[in-house]
């Protein structure tokens, strides 16, 4: 009998650990990465048990993490062929297809799951979320109605209802839905953040309390800290915003927005050297960030380093040839002294 998919990764990891302990033969230096060894180990497990769908799903998870979407889809189709009654296989297939920009195929995958498991709440929620992403709002609401008929106090359903209302411009109903969601589950960080955003949009002074609640509930969540930092920045509390961005940087150094947004604030504070440092790190963690290259170039220009500025403006233009600010910057630094 197949394991539930929630245990797939545990099984695979334990199996790989056992395999590694029993395998004394190391690969030659430079011949294989740890990822290669992991894939080889999963392949050996599948060779030994080719009718185990969980192993294919486990390998699909590995492929997804490494951007090998076609292989992930192939393995999930094999897992479903071997055991079509595991809703999590369809859910993971939907995730892979969405990551692979095959959104309509993803919709069909989760629709199939909803047909097979009409009262499986995680499947219905995934269906509603997929429909929301595709702007199929009426269909998304119908899927949520199915969830709420099964569990009227499902926090995730009320949250998605709020997202539908927010997207369609019904702010009052969105606030009511998000409020109900966090009343049911106070750990729902996105609910508190959305409440803060909507109240702020309406000019309500209570907005800040919602951002603060998100941070209190999950002070180690960069999204909560980011939301409050943005709010403080909009309220002109630049030092408060900087402090939060620095906290995010320390906790999660690859969180690119923390570096870029902090750079913008330092620019507003006329701290060019520190702004340059922030944009420089933003480029490191996000090499395709066009605006980070532009602003690093702008800071270099302000510091008198026209050569560095020209390099950054050209880099920005290599990604976005019509970037007006970069074109203007390049024209400035090319002018004779």
SEVOPA-521035 format. One record per residue: x, y, z of N, C-alpha, C in turn. Coordinates in steps of 0.05 Angstrom, whole numbers. Example, Ala and Ser with C-alpha at 12.3 -4.5 7.8 and 13.67 -1.06 7.14 Angstrom:
<ropas>
<ropa <264, -114, 156>, <246, -90, 156>, <264, -66, 156>>
<ropa <257, -45, 142>, <273, -21, 143>, <258, 1, 157>>
</ropas>
This chain:
<ropas>
<ropa <17, -24, 0>, <0, 0, 0>, <18, 25, 0>>
<ropa <11, 45, -16>, <27, 69, -19>, <24, 86, 6>>
<ropa <47, 99, 12>, <46, 118, 34>, <31, 143, 26>>
<ropa <21, 158, 46>, <10, 184, 40>, <34, 202, 31>>
<ropa <28, 221, 14>, <50, 237, 3>, <64, 254, 24>>
<ropa <51, 260, 45>, <64, 276, 66>, <89, 262, 77>>
<ropa <90, 236, 73>, <113, 221, 83>, <134, 214, 61>>
<ropa <128, 224, 37>, <146, 217, 14>, <174, 226, 19>>
<ropa <177, 252, 25>, <204, 262, 28>, <219, 249, 51>>
<ropa <205, 244, 73>, <217, 231, 96>, <228, 203, 88>>
<ropa <211, 188, 73>, <219, 161, 65>, <244, 163, 47>>
<ropa <243, 182, 28>, <265, 184, 9>, <290, 192, 24>>
<ropa <288, 212, 42>, <312, 222, 56>, <323, 200, 74>>
<ropa <306, 185, 88>, <316, 163, 104>, <329, 142, 87>>
<ropa <317, 136, 64>, <329, 116, 47>, <356, 125, 36>>
<ropa <357, 151, 29>, <383, 161, 19>, <404, 160, 41>>
<ropa <396, 167, 66>, <415, 166, 88>, <425, 138, 92>>
<ropa <407, 118, 91>, <416, 90, 94>, <434, 82, 72>>
<ropa <427, 91, 48>, <444, 85, 24>, <472, 97, 27>>
<ropa <473, 122, 37>, <499, 136, 39>, <516, 122, 60>>
<ropa <503, 113, 82>, <519, 100, 103>, <530, 73, 93>>
<ropa <515, 60, 75>, <525, 34, 66>, <542, 36, 42>>
<ropa <545, 60, 30>, <561, 63, 6>, <588, 75, 13>>
<ropa <609, 60, 13>, <635, 69, 21>, <650, 81, -2>>
<ropa <640, 78, -26>, <655, 86, -50>, <648, 115, -56>>
<ropa <667, 133, -53>, <662, 161, -58>, <668, 168, -87>>
<ropa <653, 188, -97>, <658, 196, -124>, <685, 211, -125>>
<ropa <697, 210, -149>, <723, 224, -152>, <718, 254, -149>>
<ropa <737, 269, -137>, <733, 298, -134>, <727, 311, -161>>
<ropa <707, 329, -160>, <700, 344, -184>, <683, 329, -203>>
<ropa <677, 304, -198>, <662, 287, -217>, <632, 289, -212>>
<ropa <624, 295, -188>, <595, 296, -182>, <589, 315, -160>>
<ropa <567, 329, -162>, <559, 347, -140>, <541, 331, -121>>
<ropa <535, 343, -98>, <517, 329, -79>, <490, 324, -92>>
<ropa <481, 343, -109>, <456, 340, -123>, <457, 316, -142>>
<ropa <479, 312, -156>, <482, 289, -173>, <480, 263, -157>>
<ropa <494, 263, -134>, <493, 239, -117>, <466, 233, -106>>
<ropa <451, 255, -99>, <424, 251, -89>, <406, 239, -111>>
<ropa <408, 250, -135>, <392, 239, -157>, <400, 210, -163>>
<ropa <426, 204, -163>, <434, 176, -168>, <423, 158, -147>>
<ropa <422, 167, -122>, <411, 151, -100>, <381, 146, -103>>
<ropa <366, 167, -111>, <338, 163, -116>, <333, 144, -139>>
<ropa <349, 146, -160>, <347, 128, -183>, <351, 99, -174>>
<ropa <370, 95, -156>, <375, 68, -147>, <351, 57, -131>>
<ropa <338, 74, -115>, <314, 66, -100>, <292, 59, -120>>
<ropa <289, 74, -141>, <267, 69, -160>, <274, 43, -175>>
<ropa <299, 39, -182>, <307, 14, -196>, <300, -10, -179>>
<ropa <303, -7, -153>, <298, -29, -134>, <268, -33, -129>>
<ropa <252, -12, -133>, <223, -14, -127>, <208, 3, -148>>
<ropa <208, -6, -173>, <197, 11, -195>, <167, 15, -194>>
<ropa <153, 1, -177>, <124, 4, -175>, <115, 21, -151>>
<ropa <134, 34, -139>, <128, 51, -115>, <123, 80, -124>>
<ropa <98, 89, -125>, <93, 116, -135>, <105, 138, -118>>
<ropa <108, 133, -92>, <119, 154, -75>, <147, 161, -82>>
<ropa <162, 141, -92>, <190, 147, -100>, <191, 165, -125>>
<ropa <172, 161, -143>, <171, 179, -166>, <163, 207, -158>>
<ropa <144, 208, -139>, <136, 235, -129>, <159, 248, -114>>
<ropa <174, 232, -99>, <198, 243, -85>, <218, 253, -105>>
<ropa <223, 238, -127>, <242, 248, -147>, <232, 272, -161>>
<ropa <205, 274, -165>, <193, 298, -177>, <198, 322, -160>>
<ropa <197, 319, -133>, <202, 341, -115>, <231, 350, -118>>
<ropa <249, 331, -121>, <278, 338, -126>, <281, 353, -152>>
<ropa <267, 343, -173>, <269, 357, -199>, <258, 385, -197>>
<ropa <235, 388, -183>, <223, 415, -181>, <242, 434, -167>>
<ropa <255, 425, -146>, <273, 442, -131>, <297, 450, -148>>
<ropa <303, 434, -168>, <326, 440, -185>, <319, 450, -213>>
<ropa <293, 458, -216>, <284, 470, -241>, <281, 452, -264>>
<ropa <281, 426, -260>, <278, 406, -282>, <249, 399, -284>>
<ropa <233, 417, -296>, <204, 415, -295>, <193, 392, -312>>
<ropa <204, 388, -336>, <195, 366, -353>, <198, 339, -339>>
<ropa <221, 335, -327>, <226, 310, -312>, <207, 307, -289>>
<ropa <202, 329, -275>, <184, 328, -252>, <155, 321, -261>>
<ropa <147, 333, -283>, <120, 326, -294>, <118, 297, -302>>
<ropa <139, 288, -315>, <140, 259, -324>, <138, 241, -300>>
<ropa <153, 247, -279>, <152, 229, -255>, <125, 230, -241>>
<ropa <113, 253, -240>, <87, 255, -227>, <65, 241, -243>>
<ropa <67, 242, -269>, <48, 227, -286>, <51, 197, -281>>
<ropa <76, 188, -277>, <81, 160, -271>, <70, 153, -244>>
<ropa <74, 171, -224>, <63, 166, -197>, <33, 163, -198>>
<ropa <20, 181, -213>, <-10, 180, -215>, <-19, 156, -230>>
<ropa <-3, 147, -250>, <-10, 123, -264>, <-10, 99, -245>>
<ropa <10, 98, -227>, <12, 76, -208>, <-8, 78, -186>>
<ropa <-15, 102, -178>, <-35, 105, -156>, <-49, 132, -161>>
<ropa <-73, 130, -173>, <-88, 154, -180>, <-104, 165, -157>>
<ropa <-102, 153, -134>, <-119, 162, -112>, <-104, 176, -90>>
<ropa <-82, 189, -97>, <-67, 205, -79>, <-70, 235, -86>>
<ropa <-87, 250, -73>, <-91, 278, -81>, <-66, 295, -81>>
<ropa <-47, 289, -64>, <-23, 305, -63>, <-6, 303, -88>>
<ropa <-8, 281, -103>, <6, 279, -128>, <-4, 300, -148>>
<ropa <-30, 303, -149>, <-43, 323, -167>, <-35, 352, -158>>
<ropa <-34, 355, -132>, <-27, 382, -121>, <1, 389, -129>>
<ropa <20, 370, -126>, <47, 375, -133>, <50, 379, -163>>
<ropa <35, 364, -179>, <36, 368, -208>, <26, 396, -215>>
<ropa <6, 405, -201>, <-4, 432, -206>, <18, 453, -200>>
<ropa <32, 449, -177>, <54, 467, -170>, <76, 468, -191>>
<ropa <83, 444, -201>, <104, 443, -221>, <95, 457, -247>>
<ropa <71, 452, -255>, <61, 465, -280>, <59, 495, -277>>
<ropa <51, 504, -254>, <50, 533, -249>, <79, 545, -250>>
<ropa <98, 532, -238>, <125, 541, -238>, <136, 541, -267>>
<ropa <126, 523, -283>, <136, 519, -311>, <120, 537, -330>>
<ropa <104, 555, -320>, <87, 573, -335>, <67, 559, -353>>
<ropa <58, 536, -344>, <37, 521, -358>, <12, 522, -340>>
<ropa <2, 547, -337>, <-19, 552, -317>, <-46, 538, -324>>
<ropa <-52, 536, -350>, <-78, 524, -357>, <-76, 493, -354>>
<ropa <-53, 482, -359>, <-49, 454, -353>, <-51, 449, -323>>
<ropa <-40, 467, -308>, <-42, 465, -279>, <-71, 465, -270>>
<ropa <-87, 483, -282>, <-115, 484, -275>, <-129, 458, -281>>
<ropa <-123, 446, -304>, <-136, 421, -311>, <-128, 399, -291>>
<ropa <-102, 399, -282>, <-93, 379, -263>, <-108, 380, -237>>
<ropa <-111, 405, -226>, <-124, 407, -200>, <-155, 404, -203>>
<ropa <-166, 410, -227>, <-194, 405, -232>, <-199, 375, -231>>
<ropa <-181, 360, -243>, <-184, 331, -243>, <-183, 320, -214>>
<ropa <-166, 331, -198>, <-164, 323, -170>, <-190, 329, -156>>
<ropa <-202, 352, -161>, <-227, 360, -148>, <-250, 342, -156>>
<ropa <-249, 332, -180>, <-269, 313, -189>, <-266, 287, -174>>
<ropa <-241, 278, -171>, <-236, 253, -157>, <-240, 254, -127>>
<ropa <-235, 277, -116>, <-236, 281, -86>, <-253, 305, -80>>
<ropa <-279, 303, -84>, <-297, 327, -83>, <-300, 338, -55>>
<ropa <-291, 324, -34>, <-293, 335, -7>, <-266, 338, 7>>
<ropa <-245, 336, -9>, <-218, 339, 1>, <-211, 369, 2>>
<ropa <-211, 381, 26>, <-209, 410, 28>, <-182, 421, 17>>
<ropa <-159, 409, 22>, <-135, 420, 10>, <-136, 421, -20>>
<ropa <-148, 401, -33>, <-151, 401, -62>, <-169, 424, -71>>
<ropa <-191, 428, -57>, <-210, 449, -65>, <-198, 476, -60>>
<ropa <-182, 479, -39>, <-168, 505, -35>, <-147, 510, -56>>
<ropa <-132, 489, -64>, <-113, 492, -86>, <-127, 500, -112>>
<ropa <-150, 488, -117>, <-166, 494, -141>, <-174, 524, -140>>
<ropa <-184, 533, -117>, <-193, 561, -115>, <-170, 580, -119>>
<ropa <-147, 573, -107>, <-123, 591, -110>, <-114, 592, -139>>
<ropa <-114, 569, -152>, <-106, 569, -180>, <-125, 586, -197>>
<ropa <-150, 583, -192>, <-170, 599, -207>, <-167, 629, -201>>
<ropa <-160, 635, -176>, <-155, 663, -169>, <-132, 674, -184>>
<ropa <-110, 659, -185>, <-86, 668, -200>, <-93, 673, -230>>
<ropa <-110, 657, -241>, <-118, 659, -269>, <-141, 679, -273>>
<ropa <-148, 693, -251>, <-169, 714, -252>, <-196, 702, -259>>
<ropa <-201, 677, -252>, <-227, 665, -255>, <-242, 668, -229>>
<ropa <-250, 692, -223>, <-260, 698, -196>, <-286, 683, -189>>
<ropa <-304, 682, -208>, <-330, 668, -202>, <-325, 639, -196>>
<ropa <-307, 627, -212>, <-301, 598, -208>, <-287, 594, -181>>
<ropa <-269, 613, -175>, <-254, 611, -149>, <-274, 613, -126>>
<ropa <-293, 631, -128>, <-313, 634, -106>, <-330, 609, -104>>
<ropa <-337, 596, -126>, <-353, 571, -126>, <-337, 549, -112>>
<ropa <-311, 548, -117>, <-295, 528, -103>, <-294, 533, -73>>
<ropa <-292, 558, -65>, <-292, 565, -37>, <-319, 558, -24>>
<ropa <-340, 562, -39>, <-366, 555, -28>, <-368, 525, -22>>
<ropa <-355, 509, -39>, <-354, 480, -33>, <-339, 475, -7>>
<ropa <-317, 489, -3>, <-301, 486, 22>, <-318, 494, 46>>
<ropa <-330, 517, 45>, <-345, 527, 68>, <-370, 511, 75>>
<ropa <-380, 496, 55>, <-403, 478, 61>, <-393, 454, 77>>
<ropa <-367, 447, 74>, <-355, 425, 89>, <-345, 435, 116>>
<ropa <-333, 459, 116>, <-321, 470, 141>, <-325, 501, 140>>
<ropa <-345, 511, 153>, <-351, 539, 151>, <-331, 557, 166>>
<ropa <-314, 544, 182>, <-294, 559, 197>, <-266, 553, 187>>
<ropa <-264, 548, 161>, <-237, 544, 150>, <-224, 571, 144>>
<ropa <-202, 576, 159>, <-189, 602, 157>, <-178, 607, 129>>
<ropa <-166, 587, 117>, <-155, 591, 90>, <-176, 598, 70>>
<ropa <-200, 586, 73>, <-222, 592, 54>, <-230, 621, 57>>
<ropa <-232, 631, 82>, <-240, 659, 86>, <-218, 678, 76>>
<ropa <-192, 669, 79>, <-171, 685, 69>, <-172, 688, 38>>
<ropa <-177, 665, 25>, <-179, 666, -5>, <-204, 681, -13>>
<ropa <-225, 680, 2>, <-248, 696, -3>, <-241, 726, -2>>
<ropa <-225, 733, 18>, <-215, 761, 20>, <-198, 768, -4>>
<ropa <-181, 750, -13>, <-164, 756, -36>, <-181, 761, -61>>
<ropa <-202, 745, -65>, <-220, 749, -87>, <-234, 776, -86>>
<ropa <-243, 783, -62>, <-257, 809, -59>, <-237, 832, -63>>
<ropa <-212, 829, -54>, <-192, 849, -57>, <-186, 853, -87>>
<ropa <-183, 831, -101>, <-177, 832, -130>, <-200, 845, -146>>
<ropa <-224, 841, -137>, <-247, 852, -152>, <-256, 879, -142>>
<ropa <-241, 890, -123>, <-247, 917, -114>, <-268, 920, -92>>
<ropa <-276, 898, -80>, <-296, 900, -59>, <-281, 901, -32>>
<ropa <-271, 925, -25>, <-254, 928, -2>, <-268, 921, 24>>
<ropa <-293, 928, 27>, <-307, 923, 52>, <-310, 893, 57>>
<ropa <-318, 879, 37>, <-321, 849, 40>, <-293, 836, 44>>
<ropa <-273, 847, 31>, <-246, 836, 34>, <-237, 839, 63>>
<ropa <-241, 863, 74>, <-234, 867, 102>, <-249, 848, 120>>
<ropa <-275, 845, 116>, <-291, 826, 132>, <-280, 798, 130>>
<ropa <-273, 790, 106>, <-263, 762, 102>, <-236, 758, 115>>
<ropa <-218, 777, 112>, <-192, 774, 124>, <-194, 775, 155>>
<ropa <-212, 792, 165>, <-215, 793, 194>, <-226, 766, 205>>
<ropa <-244, 754, 190>, <-255, 728, 199>, <-233, 707, 198>>
<ropa <-216, 709, 177>, <-195, 689, 174>, <-175, 691, 198>>
<ropa <-167, 715, 206>, <-148, 717, 228>, <-162, 712, 255>>
<ropa <-188, 717, 257>, <-202, 709, 281>, <-202, 679, 286>>
<ropa <-204, 665, 264>, <-203, 635, 265>, <-174, 625, 270>>
<ropa <-156, 637, 255>, <-127, 629, 257>, <-110, 654, 260>>
<ropa <-103, 661, 284>, <-88, 686, 289>, <-59, 684, 278>>
<ropa <-50, 661, 270>, <-23, 658, 259>, <-22, 663, 229>>
<ropa <-45, 670, 218>, <-46, 674, 189>, <-34, 702, 182>>
<ropa <-8, 702, 178>, <7, 727, 174>, <-3, 743, 151>>
<ropa <-8, 730, 128>, <-17, 744, 104>, <-44, 758, 109>>
<ropa <-60, 747, 127>, <-85, 759, 134>, <-81, 786, 148>>
<ropa <-63, 786, 167>, <-57, 811, 182>, <-45, 832, 163>>
<ropa <-27, 823, 145>, <-14, 842, 127>, <-35, 854, 108>>
<ropa <-53, 837, 97>, <-73, 848, 79>, <-92, 867, 93>>
<ropa <-99, 861, 118>, <-115, 879, 133>, <-102, 906, 136>>
<ropa <-76, 905, 142>, <-61, 930, 144>, <-61, 946, 118>>
<ropa <-57, 932, 96>, <-56, 945, 70>, <-83, 958, 63>>
<ropa <-104, 943, 68>, <-131, 953, 61>, <-139, 977, 78>>
<ropa <-134, 975, 104>, <-141, 997, 122>, <-123, 1021, 115>>
<ropa <-98, 1017, 108>, <-81, 1039, 100>, <-92, 1053, 75>>
<ropa <-101, 1036, 56>, <-112, 1047, 31>, <-136, 1065, 37>>
<ropa <-151, 1057, 57>, <-175, 1073, 64>, <-169, 1096, 83>>
<ropa <-143, 1099, 90>, <-135, 1121, 107>, <-141, 1117, 136>>
<ropa <-146, 1092, 145>, <-152, 1086, 173>, <-127, 1085, 190>>
<ropa <-127, 1099, 212>, <-104, 1100, 229>, <-97, 1073, 242>>
<ropa <-116, 1055, 242>, <-112, 1029, 254>, <-94, 1011, 238>>
<ropa <-87, 1019, 213>, <-71, 1003, 195>, <-45, 993, 208>>
<ropa <-31, 1012, 222>, <-6, 1005, 234>, <-8, 983, 254>>
<ropa <-30, 981, 268>, <-34, 960, 288>, <-34, 932, 275>>
<ropa <-45, 931, 251>, <-46, 905, 237>, <-18, 896, 229>>
<ropa <-2, 915, 218>, <25, 908, 211>, <41, 900, 236>>
<ropa <36, 914, 258>, <50, 907, 283>, <42, 880, 293>>
<ropa <16, 873, 290>, <7, 847, 298>, <21, 825, 282>>
<ropa <24, 829, 256>, <37, 810, 239>, <66, 805, 249>>
<ropa <79, 826, 257>, <107, 823, 267>, <107, 809, 294>>
<ropa <87, 816, 311>, <86, 803, 338>, <80, 773, 335>>
<ropa <63, 766, 316>, <56, 738, 312>, <80, 722, 301>>
<ropa <95, 735, 283>, <117, 721, 270>, <140, 740, 265>>
<ropa <154, 747, 286>, <176, 766, 284>, <199, 756, 267>>
<ropa <200, 730, 262>, <221, 719, 245>, <212, 715, 216>>
<ropa <189, 726, 210>, <178, 723, 183>, <186, 748, 166>>
<ropa <203, 745, 146>, <212, 769, 131>, <189, 784, 117>>
<ropa <167, 769, 110>, <145, 783, 97>, <131, 802, 116>>
<ropa <128, 794, 141>, <116, 811, 161>, <133, 835, 166>>
<ropa <159, 831, 169>, <178, 853, 174>, <179, 872, 150>>
<ropa <178, 860, 126>, <179, 876, 101>, <154, 894, 100>>
<ropa <131, 882, 105>, <106, 898, 104>, <106, 921, 123>>
<ropa <116, 916, 148>, <117, 938, 167>, <138, 959, 159>>
<ropa <160, 950, 149>, <181, 968, 140>, <171, 987, 118>>
<ropa <156, 975, 99>, <145, 991, 77>, <125, 1012, 89>>
<ropa <109, 1003, 108>, <90, 1021, 120>, <104, 1044, 134>>
<ropa <125, 1038, 150>, <141, 1059, 163>, <153, 1078, 143>>
<ropa <163, 1067, 121>, <175, 1084, 101>, <155, 1103, 89>>
<ropa <131, 1093, 84>, <110, 1111, 73>, <102, 1132, 94>>
<ropa <105, 1126, 120>, <99, 1145, 141>, <123, 1163, 147>>
<ropa <144, 1161, 131>, <168, 1177, 134>, <184, 1170, 159>>
<ropa <180, 1146, 171>, <197, 1137, 193>, <220, 1121, 180>>
<ropa <238, 1135, 168>, <259, 1122, 152>, <278, 1105, 169>>
<ropa <285, 1116, 192>, <303, 1100, 210>, <290, 1075, 220>>
<ropa <264, 1076, 226>, <249, 1052, 234>, <249, 1032, 212>>
<ropa <244, 1041, 188>, <244, 1022, 165>, <271, 1010, 161>>
<ropa <292, 1026, 162>, <319, 1015, 159>, <325, 994, 179>>
<ropa <317, 999, 204>, <322, 979, 225>, <310, 952, 218>>
<ropa <285, 953, 208>, <272, 928, 201>, <285, 914, 177>>
<ropa <293, 930, 157>, <307, 918, 134>, <333, 906, 142>>
<ropa <347, 918, 161>, <372, 906, 171>, <367, 880, 185>>
<ropa <345, 879, 199>, <338, 854, 213>, <332, 832, 193>>
<ropa <318, 839, 171>, <313, 819, 150>, <340, 810, 138>>
<ropa <358, 829, 132>, <383, 822, 120>, <399, 803, 137>>
<ropa <398, 807, 163>, <413, 790, 182>, <400, 762, 183>>
<ropa <374, 761, 182>, <360, 735, 183>, <361, 720, 157>>
<ropa <357, 734, 135>, <355, 721, 109>, <370, 738, 89>>
<ropa <397, 734, 86>, <413, 751, 70>, <406, 751, 40>>
<ropa <392, 731, 31>, <385, 730, 2>, <357, 743, -3>>
<ropa <346, 756, 16>, <320, 769, 12>, <325, 796, -2>>
<ropa <323, 796, -28>, <332, 818, -45>, <319, 844, -40>>
<ropa <293, 844, -33>, <278, 869, -29>, <289, 884, -5>>
<ropa <300, 870, 15>, <310, 884, 38>, <334, 901, 31>>
<ropa <351, 892, 13>, <374, 908, 4>, <366, 930, -14>>
<ropa <349, 924, -33>, <341, 945, -53>, <325, 967, -39>>
<ropa <305, 960, -23>, <289, 980, -10>, <305, 997, 9>>
<ropa <323, 984, 24>, <340, 999, 42>, <357, 1019, 26>>
<ropa <367, 1011, 2>, <382, 1029, -14>, <366, 1053, -22>>
<ropa <341, 1050, -29>, <324, 1073, -36>, <321, 1092, -13>>
<ropa <318, 1080, 11>, <315, 1097, 35>, <340, 1113, 40>>
<ropa <363, 1100, 38>, <388, 1114, 43>, <392, 1136, 22>>
<ropa <382, 1132, -3>, <383, 1153, -22>, <366, 1177, -13>>
<ropa <342, 1171, -3>, <325, 1193, 7>, <339, 1208, 30>>
<ropa <356, 1193, 45>, <370, 1205, 68>, <396, 1218, 59>>
<ropa <401, 1218, 33>, <426, 1230, 22>, <451, 1216, 32>>
<ropa <448, 1190, 39>, <471, 1174, 48>, <480, 1157, 24>>
<ropa <495, 1170, 6>, <501, 1157, -20>, <519, 1133, -17>>
<ropa <539, 1135, 1>, <557, 1113, 4>, <543, 1088, 15>>
<ropa <525, 1092, 34>, <510, 1069, 45>, <490, 1059, 25>>
<ropa <478, 1077, 9>, <459, 1068, -12>, <474, 1051, -32>>
<ropa <498, 1060, -40>, <514, 1044, -59>, <518, 1016, -48>>
<ropa <525, 1014, -22>, <531, 987, -11>, <506, 970, -12>>
<ropa <483, 981, -7>, <458, 966, -7>, <451, 956, -36>>
<ropa <454, 974, -55>, <448, 966, -83>, <469, 946, -93>>
<ropa <493, 949, -84>, <515, 930, -91>, <507, 902, -82>>
<ropa <497, 900, -57>, <489, 874, -47>, <463, 864, -61>>
<ropa <446, 882, -68>, <421, 875, -83>, <428, 861, -109>>
<ropa <449, 871, -122>, <458, 859, -148>, <470, 831, -142>>
<ropa <484, 828, -120>, <495, 802, -114>, <474, 781, -110>>
<ropa <453, 788, -94>, <432, 768, -88>, <411, 766, -111>>
<ropa <411, 786, -129>, <391, 785, -151>, <404, 796, -176>>
<ropa <420, 779, -190>, <436, 789, -213>, <419, 799, -237>>
<ropa <393, 794, -236>, <376, 803, -258>, <360, 828, -251>>
<ropa <366, 840, -228>, <351, 863, -218>, <360, 888, -233>>
<ropa <346, 895, -254>, <353, 917, -272>, <355, 943, -256>>
<ropa <336, 949, -239>, <335, 974, -224>, <359, 976, -205>>
<ropa <367, 953, -194>, <390, 953, -175>, <415, 962, -190>>
<ropa <419, 952, -214>, <442, 961, -230>, <441, 991, -235>>
<ropa <416, 1001, -242>, <414, 1029, -248>, <421, 1046, -223>>
<ropa <409, 1038, -200>, <414, 1055, -176>, <442, 1052, -166>>
<ropa <454, 1029, -169>, <483, 1027, -162>, <499, 1046, -180>>
<ropa <492, 1046, -206>, <506, 1065, -224>, <501, 1094, -216>>
<ropa <477, 1100, -209>, <470, 1128, -201>, <487, 1136, -176>>
<ropa <489, 1117, -157>, <505, 1123, -133>, <534, 1127, -141>>
<ropa <544, 1110, -159>, <572, 1113, -168>, <576, 1140, -181>>
<ropa <557, 1148, -197>, <558, 1174, -211>, <559, 1196, -190>>
<ropa <542, 1195, -170>, <542, 1216, -150>, <568, 1217, -134>>
<ropa <582, 1194, -133>, <607, 1193, -118>, <631, 1200, -137>>
<ropa <625, 1207, -162>, <646, 1215, -181>, <659, 1192, -196>>
<ropa <649, 1168, -192>, <661, 1145, -206>, <645, 1140, -232>>
<ropa <652, 1155, -253>, <637, 1154, -277>, <641, 1127, -292>>
<ropa <665, 1116, -289>, <670, 1090, -302>, <652, 1068, -291>>
<ropa <650, 1067, -265>, <632, 1047, -253>, <603, 1053, -260>>
<ropa <595, 1078, -260>, <568, 1086, -267>, <561, 1077, -295>>
<ropa <580, 1082, -314>, <575, 1074, -342>, <571, 1044, -344>>
<ropa <588, 1029, -330>, <585, 1000, -331>, <557, 991, -321>>
<ropa <548, 1003, -299>, <522, 995, -288>, <499, 1004, -306>>
<ropa <501, 1028, -317>, <480, 1037, -335>, <478, 1019, -360>>
<ropa <501, 1011, -370>, <502, 993, -393>, <490, 966, -386>>
<ropa <497, 957, -362>, <486, 931, -353>, <456, 932, -351>>
<ropa <445, 954, -340>, <416, 957, -338>, <404, 957, -366>>
<ropa <417, 971, -385>, <406, 973, -412>, <408, 947, -427>>
<ropa <427, 929, -419>, <429, 903, -432>, <404, 886, -426>>
<ropa <392, 891, -404>, <367, 877, -397>, <342, 892, -406>>
<ropa <344, 919, -406>, <321, 935, -413>, <330, 958, -431>>
<ropa <333, 954, -457>, <344, 974, -475>, <330, 1001, -475>>
<ropa <305, 1002, -468>, <289, 1027, -468>, <287, 1040, -441>>
<ropa <304, 1031, -422>, <303, 1042, -394>, <311, 1071, -395>>
<ropa <292, 1089, -394>, <297, 1118, -398>, <317, 1129, -379>>
<ropa <315, 1122, -353>, <333, 1133, -333>, <362, 1124, -338>>
<ropa <365, 1099, -346>, <392, 1089, -352>, <403, 1102, -377>>
<ropa <387, 1106, -397>, <396, 1120, -421>, <405, 1148, -414>>
<ropa <390, 1162, -398>, <397, 1189, -390>, <423, 1189, -374>>
<ropa <425, 1170, -356>, <449, 1168, -339>, <474, 1162, -356>>
<ropa <471, 1144, -376>, <493, 1138, -393>, <502, 1162, -410>>
<ropa <482, 1178, -419>, <488, 1202, -433>, <504, 1222, -416>>
<ropa <496, 1224, -390>, <510, 1243, -372>, <539, 1235, -368>>
<ropa <544, 1209, -362>, <571, 1202, -355>, <590, 1200, -379>>
<ropa <578, 1200, -403>, <595, 1199, -427>, <603, 1227, -437>>
<ropa <591, 1247, -425>, <597, 1275, -432>, <626, 1281, -423>>
<ropa <641, 1296, -440>, <668, 1303, -432>, <669, 1320, -407>>
<ropa <689, 1316, -391>, <691, 1332, -367>, <698, 1361, -373>>
</ropas>
